[in-house]
């Protein structure tokens, strides 16, 4: 084979190299570029603009954020549920009215057959969850993200889960005066906790769950109930 052609083939192959991991009854390709499942230390994280990480939960579409080291599956609803303040007086997640709402009123709206699959509280994503969902390496560190913000908006599927007019949703991560949000070019700004922004529930599924499907929008992962 011509050496130039062989070199091109090897280069293309290295750009799209992957292996396969087996978990929860699935076999999933693990990649190093583009949209898909990435290995990171002792867990696997979905990254990119449109990975095949759709999962059917509570009779609606969610997305898989990660397969955790302890076997749990972290998922996020595919659309925000409403706009509401984080809290009236505090930027502390553990004591916020939003956490109380998600784990009481919203929890009661979940179909009973799915409630037993939840491990722990219903949450919001963290600032770190958002950064790690970006497939562009320029976007996974906080300061680098701020410098390349417009580019980063096209490298994470999480920017698509917000369906409110502000295109902004809360994370649970605070700084000295506000709360980080995601979904638009001003993600890095800390927002006053009393603003009405999108709420996108996030939760962990128990580690003994078995899944079927391909994770695509037309063949989502489904839980063997």
C-alpha positions, 0 to 999 in steps of 0.5 A: 500500500502507498505509504501516504495512503497508509499514513492517512488511514492511520491518522484518521483511525487514531482520531476516531479510536474507541473501545467497548465497555459493558455495563447495565446490560449494554455494550457502548463504544468509548471514544476520545473525540466527538460526541459520545461516551468518554472514560474519565478516571473511574467513571464514564461521561457523555460529552459533545453536542449530540451523543446517543445518551437518551433514556426513557424515565418517568414516561418521558425523555431524559439524558444520561450524564454519566455512569458512576464508579459505584454503578449508579447512573446520573441522568437529567431531564431532557427539558426544563420543567418550569422557571422559578427562583433558586431561593428567596434569601440564600444561594446555598443548595442544601437549604434552598426552596428549590431543593425542597420543591424538587424533593417534595412537590416534584417528587410526588409527580413522578410515576410510582414505578420509577420512584423506587429506582431513584437513589438519593435526592433529586438535584440540579447539575453542578458547574463541574457536570456542565464543564465535563459535558463539553467535548472541546478540551478548551471548555472543560476548565473554568477559566478556559471556558470563559475565554472560549465561551461562544465556541463552547456553546456548540460542544455540549448537549446540555445547552439544548435541554432548556426550553424557556425564553431566557435560555438559562437554567440553574446549576446547584453551584454557588460562589460568594454572592450568586449561583452559576447557571448554564445555557447561554453565552453568559454562563460564567456570570453568577446570577442572583438566586431570586431570579426566575430561571429554568429548573432541570431535574437531575438524579441518580438511578440505582446501581442494579438497573439493567438497560436495553436500547441504543440511546438514540432519540428513536431507540432510547435506553429503557429500564428493565422494570 
